[in-house]
Amino acid sequence: MIRALLLSSLVVLSSCSSVEVQPNAGRYSQTKDSTPTRLPTLLEMTDPAPKAEPLSPGGNRPYRLFGQSYTPLTDATVHTEMGIASWYGNKFHGHLTSNGETYNMFAMTAAHKTLPLPSYVKVTNLDNGKAAIVRVNDRGPFHRDRIIDLSYSAASKIGMLQQGTARVQLELLQSPAMLAQQQPADCYIQVFASADDNKARQLLQQLQQQQALPAEIHSGSGIFRLRVGPTRDKRQAQQWLQQLRSGDFPAAFYANSQLCS
């Protein structure tokens, strides 16, 4: 998988609308990827809290690799996809990702050919139902029929280390384009997002009745986001977040963290 080459080529040839990337096998100290000598810890497999981040300076321009053209979805706010996931480990550990960060196989990250860098995606293993949230900061996998390359920790969390690949479903949770959408003036905690309006309303009723929390459904781009709030009390926001995460919504996160913490 050619990773930092994408970054360097895009920077050097910034005047071009697309670039042709050539493989360079001598870049890595290993010719083949290998499995780390230890399993990731529970802490290393903790889902990152999705947050809106600006587009990375590198890794978001159109590019070509092995004769195939790719156009990153820099304005994506909605994206779902089903296909085969793989994972990458020792060979790439410590090397630059396509957006200029350093790949850490024990972090909850992933590579995707066209999703904006960075963005947050929920990955569900369709064979066992296990799911993880990953931060996409790299390009790949450039193998036939594969849609995402997971870090070692992420692959372990969804139970695909032994098989090496798995059938997965991807759901975009947060992307740079969402920064352009109007943010609420108060603190909100997001607990659910889906194109299923009925499911969102069912969970809204559950929140209001069982946990006595104020909640609203915010819709945009065909996605219904269930959010607890509003509040301008940061201490109250922290209490709500702890209550939600310790209950039925362990993946709850601040929808606009700059107003909540």
Secondary structure in CASP SS format (residue, H / E / C, confidence):
PFRMAT SS
TARGET T0000
AUTHOR 0000-0000-0000
METHOD secondary structure of the structure
MODEL  1
M C 1.00
I C 1.00
R C 1.00
A H 1.00
L H 1.00
L H 1.00
L H 1.00
S H 1.00
S H 1.00
L H 1.00
V H 1.00
V H 1.00
L C 1.00
S C 1.00
S C 1.00
C C 1.00
S C 1.00
S C 1.00
V C 1.00
E E 1.00
V E 1.00
Q C 1.00
P C 1.00
N C 1.00
A H 1.00
G H 1.00
R H 1.00
Y C 1.00
S C 1.00
Q C 1.00
T C 1.00
K C 1.00
D C 1.00
S C 1.00
T C 1.00
P C 1.00
T C 1.00
R C 1.00
L C 1.00
P C 1.00
T C 1.00
L C 1.00
L C 1.00
E C 1.00
M C 1.00
T C 1.00
D C 1.00
P C 1.00
A C 1.00
P C 1.00
K C 1.00
A C 1.00
E C 1.00
P C 1.00
L C 1.00
S C 1.00
P C 1.00
G C 1.00
G C 1.00
N C 1.00
R C 1.00
P C 1.00
Y E 1.00
R E 1.00
L E 1.00
F C 1.00
G C 1.00
Q E 1.00
S E 1.00
Y E 1.00
T C 1.00
P C 1.00
L C 1.00
T C 1.00
D C 1.00
A C 1.00
T C 1.00
V C 1.00
H C 1.00
T E 1.00
E E 1.00
M E 1.00
G E 1.00
I E 1.00
A E 1.00
S E 1.00
W E 1.00
Y C 1.00
G C 1.00
N C 1.00
K C 1.00
F C 1.00
H C 1.00
G C 1.00
H C 1.00
L E 1.00
T C 1.00
S C 1.00
N C 1.00
G C 1.00
E C 1.00
T E 1.00
Y C 1.00
N C 1.00
M C 1.00
F C 1.00
A C 1.00
M C 1.00
T E 1.00
A E 1.00
A E 1.00
H C 1.00
K C 1.00
T C 1.00
L C 1.00
P C 1.00
L C 1.00
P C 1.00
S E 1.00
Y E 1.00
V E 1.00
K E 1.00
V E 1.00
T E 1.00
N E 1.00
L C 1.00
D C 1.00
N C 1.00
G C 1.00
K C 1.00
A E 1.00
A E 1.00
I E 1.00
V E 1.00
R E 1.00
V E 1.00
N E 1.00
D E 1.00
R C 1.00
G C 1.00
P C 1.00
F C 1.00
H C 1.00
R C 1.00
D C 1.00
R E 1.00
I E 1.00
I E 1.00
D E 1.00
L E 1.00
S C 1.00
Y H 1.00
S H 1.00
A H 1.00
A H 1.00
S H 1.00
K H 1.00
I C 1.00
G C 1.00
M C 1.00
L C 1.00
Q C 1.00
Q C 1.00
G C 1.00
T C 1.00
A E 1.00
R E 1.00
V E 1.00
Q E 1.00
L E 1.00
E E 1.00
L E 1.00
L E 1.00
Q E 1.00
S C 1.00
P H 1.00
A H 1.00
M H 1.00
L H 1.00
A H 1.00
Q C 1.00
Q C 1.00
Q C 1.00
P C 1.00
A C 1.00
D C 1.00
C E 1.00
Y E 1.00
I E 1.00
Q E 1.00
V E 1.00
F E 1.00
A E 1.00
S E 1.00
A C 1.00
D C 1.00
D H 1.00
N H 1.00
K H 1.00
A H 1.00
R H 1.00
Q H 1.00
L H 1.00
L H 1.00
Q H 1.00
Q H 1.00
L H 1.00
Q H 1.00
Q H 1.00
Q H 1.00
Q H 1.00
A C 1.00
L C 1.00
P C 1.00
A E 1.00
E E 1.00
I E 1.00
H E 1.00
S E 1.00
G E 1.00
S C 1.00
G C 1.00
I E 1.00
F E 1.00
R E 1.00
L E 1.00
R E 1.00
V E 1.00
G E 1.00
P E 1.00
T E 1.00
R C 1.00
D C 1.00
K H 1.00
R H 1.00
Q H 1.00
A H 1.00
Q H 1.00
Q H 1.00
W H 1.00
L H 1.00
Q H 1.00
Q H 1.00
L H 1.00
R H 1.00
S C 1.00
G C 1.00
D C 1.00
F C 1.00
P C 1.00
A C 1.00
A C 1.00
F E 1.00
Y E 1.00
A C 1.00
N C 1.00
S H 1.00
Q H 1.00
L H 1.00
C C 1.00
S C 1.00
END
